[in-house]
């Protein structure tokens, strides 16, 4: 079995935190649906601002709200306005893993969906953008 990227919400902004909540990350339901994230599913969160990487579970936020709220201990790992990448993975056999096509959701500064990609197109887009550096 190989652990493969299944979906990614790219460069979302943290909109709040609640240390006193039991735990998790609240994600706008529209973003969860676009990235195929289920309520209570394990997610990995990468904080672009401070380098923190952690795991928690997703809970649905209000559709269209743009909310990305870290709850419980995770609220200590990011501040409002930090840019994060939210990832999900799946365990696949070798044959399936070789044909995986991750779903990537790009958001704007308000966490509204800007565009979506599935498959290897996002890798090609990244390679093309690096040529301009």
C-alpha positions as CSV (number, residue, x, y, z in Angstrom):
1,X,0.0,0.0,0.0
2,X,1.1,3.5,-0.8
3,X,-0.2,6.7,0.8
4,X,-1.1,9.1,-2.0
5,X,-2.4,12.7,-2.1
6,X,-6.1,12.6,-2.7
7,X,-7.1,16.3,-2.4
8,X,-5.7,19.7,-1.6
9,X,-7.2,23.1,-0.6
10,X,-4.3,25.4,-1.7
11,X,-3.4,28.5,0.2
12,X,-6.5,29.1,2.2
13,X,-6.4,31.8,4.9
14,X,-7.1,31.1,8.5
15,X,-10.1,33.1,9.5
16,X,-10.1,32.4,13.3
17,X,-9.2,30.1,16.1
18,X,-11.0,28.7,19.2
19,X,-8.6,27.2,21.7
20,X,-11.5,26.2,24.0
21,X,-13.2,24.0,21.4
22,X,-12.5,20.2,21.6
23,X,-10.4,20.1,18.4
24,X,-10.5,20.0,14.7
25,X,-10.5,22.5,11.8
26,X,-13.8,24.1,10.6
27,X,-13.8,24.4,6.8
28,X,-16.4,26.1,4.6
29,X,-18.7,23.3,3.4
30,X,-18.3,24.4,-0.2
31,X,-14.5,23.9,0.1
32,X,-15.0,20.5,1.7
33,X,-17.3,19.4,-1.1
34,X,-15.0,20.7,-3.8
35,X,-12.0,18.9,-2.3
36,X,-14.1,15.8,-1.4
37,X,-13.4,16.1,2.3
38,X,-15.9,14.4,4.6
39,X,-16.9,15.5,8.1
40,X,-14.6,14.0,10.7
41,X,-12.1,13.0,8.0
42,X,-8.4,13.2,8.8
43,X,-6.7,16.2,7.3
44,X,-3.1,17.4,7.3
45,X,-2.6,21.1,7.6
46,X,0.6,22.9,6.5
47,X,1.1,26.5,7.7
48,X,2.9,28.4,5.0
49,X,3.7,31.3,7.4
50,X,5.5,29.4,10.2
51,X,6.2,25.9,8.8
52,X,3.9,24.1,11.3
53,X,2.5,20.8,10.0
54,X,-0.2,19.0,11.9
55,X,-3.1,16.6,11.6
56,X,-6.6,17.0,12.8
57,X,-10.1,16.2,11.6
58,X,-12.5,18.4,9.5
59,X,-15.9,19.7,10.5
60,X,-18.3,21.5,8.2
61,X,-18.5,25.2,8.3
62,X,-21.3,27.4,6.9
63,X,-21.4,27.0,3.1
64,X,-20.0,30.1,1.3
65,X,-18.6,31.6,4.6
66,X,-15.0,31.1,3.6
67,X,-14.3,30.1,7.1
68,X,-11.1,28.2,8.0
69,X,-11.1,28.0,11.8
70,X,-8.6,26.1,13.9
71,X,-10.0,24.6,17.0
72,X,-8.6,23.2,20.2
73,X,-4.8,22.7,20.4
74,X,-4.5,23.3,16.6
75,X,-5.5,26.9,17.3
76,X,-2.0,27.5,18.8
77,X,-0.4,26.5,15.5
78,X,-1.7,29.3,13.3
79,X,-2.9,32.9,13.6
80,X,-5.8,34.6,11.8
81,X,-4.6,35.5,8.3
82,X,-2.0,32.7,8.1
83,X,-1.9,30.9,4.8
84,X,-2.4,27.1,5.0
85,X,-2.6,24.1,2.7
86,X,-5.1,21.4,3.7
87,X,-4.4,17.9,2.4
88,X,-6.1,14.5,2.4
89,X,-4.5,11.2,1.5
90,X,-5.7,7.7,0.7
91,X,-4.0,4.3,0.9
92,X,-3.9,2.6,-2.4
93,X,-2.4,-0.5,-3.9
94,X,0.5,-0.1,-6.4
95,X,-1.7,-0.3,-9.5
96,X,-4.2,2.3,-8.3
97,X,-1.5,4.5,-6.9
98,X,0.2,4.8,-10.3
99,X,-3.1,6.3,-11.7
100,X,-4.1,8.6,-8.9
101,X,-5.5,11.9,-9.9
102,X,-5.6,14.3,-7.0
103,X,-8.2,17.0,-6.7
104,X,-6.8,20.5,-6.1
105,X,-8.9,23.5,-5.1
106,X,-7.4,27.0,-5.4
107,X,-8.9,29.8,-3.4
108,X,-8.7,33.5,-3.3
109,X,-7.8,35.8,-0.3
110,X,-11.4,35.3,1.0
111,X,-11.3,31.5,0.6
112,X,-13.7,31.6,-2.3
113,X,-13.0,28.9,-4.9
114,X,-11.0,30.5,-7.7
115,X,-10.4,27.3,-9.7
116,X,-10.2,23.5,-9.5
117,X,-7.9,20.9,-11.1
118,X,-7.9,17.2,-11.1
119,X,-5.2,14.9,-12.2
120,X,-1.7,15.9,-13.1
121,X,-2.6,19.3,-14.6
122,X,-1.8,21.1,-11.4
123,X,1.8,19.6,-11.6
124,X,2.1,21.0,-15.1
125,X,0.8,24.4,-14.0
126,X,3.3,24.5,-11.2
127,X,6.2,23.6,-13.5
128,X,5.1,26.3,-15.9
129,X,4.9,28.9,-13.1
130,X,8.4,28.1,-11.9
131,X,9.8,28.9,-15.4
132,X,9.0,32.6,-14.7
133,X,11.2,32.8,-11.6
